[in-house]
Amino acid sequence: MPKNFTGESGDVRCSFCNKGQMEDNIKKMFKAQAVGSEDAVSICDECVVMCHEMLQRAERNEAERQQQQHARRRPLPKPQELHAELDRHVIGQDQSKKVLSVAIYNHYKRVFKASEMPVSVSKSNILLLGPTGSGKTLLAQTIARILDVPMAVADATTLTEAGYVGEDVESIIHRLLMKCDYDVSRAECGIIYVDEVDKITRKGAHVSITRDVSGEGVQQALLKLVEGTYAMVPPEGGRKHPGQELIPVNTSNILFIFGGAFVGLERIIADRVGLRSGMGFQADIRDASENPETRDLLRQLEPGDLVRYGLIPEFVGRLPVLGTLEELTESDLVQILTKPQESLVRQFQELFRMDGAELHFTRGALRELARQAIRLNTGARGLRQAVESHLLEPMYRLPSETGVTRVLFNAESIRNHAPPVFVRAASEAA
């Protein structure tokens, strides 16, 4: 045990960082000497603060680790329970919800109960296909929130092969680590959603003589990461540098969910099933998206269709679970506006309530908003643009108006972009 531990005022150097009290303007230097020894150890105030922060970080990580172990002891939601919870937040896409619920249940049963399994179960990553705005990202985010596991969202278009301008594939692991405050054990049970995967398809059916660094090169770099390996991740993100300390992360239990619109994939499926056969100037050759017989074409998807689209066979083989999302109908868009807990209408109603007025849309107005969103051809994302365009004028006027208690939109005001009805407290008239 140290027999003294006092502040020193002489020119003493820290035994840990080698800073001198006089040379480096150290505020305080502490000196400790063990009983029966003539050697003394000094430590500066900066190293004391650093050690204190390390202890606090270790305590936080241990607390989070205990919470994670407690979460593992909780019963894992069954597929039907996951499906029911998804119905509360995502409208439509019943078949994709069923596929996703079963895949998620099997994956985390494999992760949390690995010690109870007599055989080793392989990981099943997921590929979600569907038009833009159909709910691919929302499904993945909702699943992560239900299970209380960390999730990172990445864009495949920013990734490049190692050594080229852009982001290495390990950057998506770094994003997951940031979500966990660099708790590796928690990150190793998380979910990574990679969007726009259809944008990294190879540029042609044949091998190019030049390097496809943002297409096939990214698919090659993702192979081992998706299958399961120890990824060496830079602690600050970015590129790796010689001599840099790296964080090893085991990706064997990280669930990868890939999403993409895959525009034109229906044509490839239609060719395979014989819906686009025809030759000559008068042959009836219609686009697969316009043919009523091709409405369920994506449900007939086979791995070979993805290979013809531009994904390499090795990459397709690591995505055994395929979920296809359908284009949202007018009825779906109306429900999206009002049914979810954080629906778009409820969000704007809360904003209007802060200004002392109630926002109301008639059923006809909601249908008109859905039709306008369909014309924008951006799925559910078009709803916000449609709503914002009609709410601009009332949101501009309402804070300065006095006595307005209700703002009413009907079908006519939405269809003709006419002003809404302002109901005032005194006269109860427009």
N, C-alpha and C positions, 0 to 999 in steps of 0.2 A: 504494500500500500504506500502511496506517496506520503512523505512526512511533511511536505510543504507544497502549497500551490498558490503562489502569490504573483502579483503583477510586477514585471521588471521594467526598469526605466533605462537600462543600459543598451548597448548595441547588440541585441540578441537576435538570432535568426530562428525562424520557425522551422521545426524539425520535419514539417509536412510539406509546405510549399516553398521553403527556403527563402522567404522574404525577410528582409531586415527591418527592424523597427525604425531605425534612423533613415535608411535609404528609401524605403517604399512607403513611408508615412503610415505605418501601422499604428492604429489608435491604442491598442492594448496587446501586450504579450504576456502569456501565462507560462510559468515554469514549474515543472513537477519533478521531484527526485524520489526514487524508490528507497525504502529503508535498507540500509546496509550497502548502498551503492553510491559511488561518487559521480556517476553519469546522470545528467539531468536532461529532460525532454521539454522542449518549448513548443507552444502552439499560439498562433495569432488569433485575433478576434474574428478575422474573416473565415478561417478554417473552423472556428467554433460555430459560427452561423451556418456554414455549409453542412457541418455534421448534424446540426439541429434540424435543418431542412431535410436531410436524408432520412433521419429518424422519423420525421413526420410523414414523409412520402411512404416509407416502409409501413408505418401504421395504417395509412389510408389503403394501401394495396392489400394489406392483410385483412382489413375490415371488408373490402370489396370481395376478396377471395372467400371469406366466410359467408358473405351474402350469396355469392354464386353457388357455393356448396349447399346452402339452404335452399336455393332455387332448384338445384338438381334433385333435392329430396322431395320437392313438391310434385304432385302427380302431373304427368305430361298430358296436355289436352288431347282428347281423342279426335280423329278426323272429323266426325260429325260436329263436335264442339268447335273445332277450328272453322269449319264451314259456316256454322251459325254466327260466329263472331265476325267473319269476313262479310257476311250479309249485312251487318250493321253499318259497315263503312264503305263497301263497294257494291255498286248496283250492277245487276246482270252477271254475265260470264260464269254461269253456274258450272259448266263442265270444267273450266279452268280452275275454279275454286276447289272442285273435288280432286282434280289432279294434284294441285298444290298442297292441299290438306294432307293427302296420303303421303306425298313425298316428304313433307316437313315432319310429319309424325314418325315415319320410318327413320329419317336421318337423325333426329334427336333421341329417338329410342336407341339407336346405334351408339350415339355419343355418350348419353347419360347412363346406359346400362350395359356398357361394353364388357364389364367384368362378369356379368351374369350370362353372357353368350358363349356357348361352347365352340362356336365357329366365328371366324373373322368376316364381318359384313362389309362389302365395298361401299364407297360413297356414291350417291346418285345425284349429280348436279342437274340443274333444271334450265331449260330453254323456253322462254315465253315468246310467242309470235303473235302479232296482231297490229292493226292499224294504229297510227298515232292518236293519242288521247283516249285509248280504250281501257286504260287502267293497269298497265303492266307494272309500272313503278309503285303505284299505290298498293297493289296486292303485296309486293315484297315488303314495303314499309309497314303495312298493317300486320303482317305475320311477325316481323321483328318486334313490334310493339306488344303484340299479344304474348309472345314468349319471353319478353324482357331480355332479349339478347342484343348485343351491339351490332350495328349495321352500317356499312359504308356504301355510298353510291358513287360509281365512277363512270366516265364516258370513254368508250373504246376509241373514239376518234382522236383523242389526245395522246394515245399510246403509240410508241414506235419501238422498233427493234433496238436492242442495247447498242449504244455507241452513236446513235443518231439524235438529231434535234427532236425534242419531245420528251415524254415521260416514259421511264422504264415500267415494266409490268409490276415490279415490286412497289411502285408508288401507291397502288390500290391497297396493298397490305399496310402501308404507312398510314393511310387514311383510317383504316380500321383501328390501328393502334392509337391514333389520336382520339377516337371516340371512346376508348377505354382508359384514357390517361396513361397509356403505355403499360397497362397491365397485360402482359403477354398471355397468361393463362386464360383470361377472359376473352381476349381477342381470338384465341384459337378455337373458340366455340361460337364465333359470330357468323354473320351473313354478309356477303359482298354481292351487290347488284351491279352488273356491268351493262349499261345501256348502249344502244346503237351498235350492237355487235354485227349487224348486217353491213355496216360501213367498213369493216375490216376484211371483207371477202377479197379473194385474189382477183386480180384484174382480168384474167383470161383463163380459159380451160387448160391451156398448156403452160408448162414451166417457162418463165421468162428468163432471158439471158441477163437481165438486170435485177438488182435486189428490190423486192417489194417490201420495203421496211415498215410501211404503215398498214399493210394488208396481211399477206401470208406470213410475213415475218413476225407480226404480233401474235397470230394464231400459234406459230411454233413456240414463241416465248411463253405462251399461256399454258402449254400442254402440261408440264410438270407441276406448275403452280396449281392448276385445277385438279389434277389427279391426287396430289399430296406430296409435299416435299418440305425440306427446311429452307425457307426463303431468308436470305440475308438482307435485312432492311436497314438503310441508313437512318439513324435516329432523328435527323433533321429533315428527312425527305430529300428529294433531288437525286442527282447522280452519285454513284459510288466513287470514292477516291482511294488511292493507295494509302495504306496505313490507317484508314478510317475505321473506327469501332462500329461494328454492325450488330444488329439485334436479330438473333435467330428466331424465326416464327415457324412452327409446324402447321402447314395448311391442310393436314389430313382430315381434320374435323371442321374446317371452314366450309360452309355451304356456298357454292357459287350459283347465282341465278343470272342468266343472260337474257336480255330482252332486245327485240328489234322489230321494225315494221316489215322488213323483207318485201318491199314493193316489187311486184312482178313475179313472186313465187307461185301465184295461182296459175300463171301461164305455163310454168314448167310442169306443175301437177296436171293441168288440163291436157298437155301434150302426152303425158304418160298414160292417162286414162282414156285418151282418144276423143276428147271433146273439141279439139281444134283441128281435126283432120279435114283436109280439103286442098284442092289444087286448081289452078286456072283463074282466069279473070272474073268468072261469074261464081266462083266457089263462095259458100256462106261461111266466112271466117270471122267470128266475132271475138272481141276481147273477153278474156275469162271473167273479168270483173263485171261485164255487162250481161253475161249469159246467166239466165235464171237457174240453169242446171248446175252452175258452179258455186252456188251459195255456200255449200258445205265442203268446198274443195280442200281447205286447210285441214279439215279433220281426216282427210285421206293422205296426209303428209307422211312420207317415208324418208329415212336418212339419205337415201340416194338423191332425193330432190334437193336437199341442202347442199350436197356435194356439187351437184350441177349448178347451184346458185353461186358457189364460190367458196364455201367452207371446206377445209381440207378434211379428209376422212378421219385422221387421227383426232381432230378437234371434235367432230361430230360424235365419234365413239365415246367421248368423255361426257356427253350430255344425253344420257339415256332417257330422261324424263322430258317429254315435249308437251307444252300446254299452248293451245291456240285460243286467242281471244277474238270475238266477233266484233264487227262494227256496231256501234251503239245506235239504237233506233230512236225515234222521236219520243216514244214512251219511256225509254231508259233515261234520256236526257232530262225529261220532266221530273223523274224521280231523283236524279242527281241534284237538281236544283233545290229540292225540298226535303228529301227523306233522310240523308245522312246527318249525324249529330253536328257536324261542322259543315253543313251544306252552304252553298254560295248565297242563297237567299237569307239564311240565318246570319251569316256574317255581315251582310249589308243592313239587315234589320237592327243588328246591334249598333252599327255605326249611326244609323238614323236615330236610334233610341237615345244615344248620347246627346243628340241635339233636340231631344224632347218630342220627337215625332215617331209615328208608327208607319213602317213601310209595308205595303200589301200589294200582292200580285193576284189577279184573278186567274182562274184555271185557263181561260183563253189566252191570257198574257203569257203564261208559262209555256203554252204550246207554241206560241209565236216565237218566243225566245229560242226554243228547241229547234224550230225550223230554220231560224237564222244561223244557229250554230252548225247545223247540217250543211248549209250552203257554204260555210267557211271551210268545210272539209278538214277540220282539225280535231274532231272528236269532242271530248268533254272540255278540252282547253278552249274551244271556241265559245263556250258558254260565258266565261268571264268577260271576254271581249264584247259579246253581245250585251251583257248586263251593264258593263261599264259605259258603253256608248249611250244607253238610255238613262242612266243615273247621273250623267255628268251635269246636266242642267239643274235638276233638283238638289244635288249635293253642293252646287255652286250657290244656289239661292237660299237654301234652308237655314244656314247659320245666321243669315241677316234678316230672315222673315220673323215676324212675331205672331204668336197665337196659332201656329200651324200644329195640329195634333196628329194628322194622318196624311200620308202621300199614297195615292192609289193609282196603280197601272192596270188598264184593261187591254183587251186584245187590240182595240182600235188604236190606242196610243202607241202600242209596240209596233203594229203593222205600218203605221204612217209616220212613225217617229214624232208623234205629237206630244206636247207637254202632259204630264200626269195631272190628276185631280188633287188640289191642295184643300184639305178640310181644316177649317179654322175653329177654334174653341168657341168663339163668340157667336158666329152666325151659323156654324155647321154647314157652310156652303162653300162652293169652290171660289 
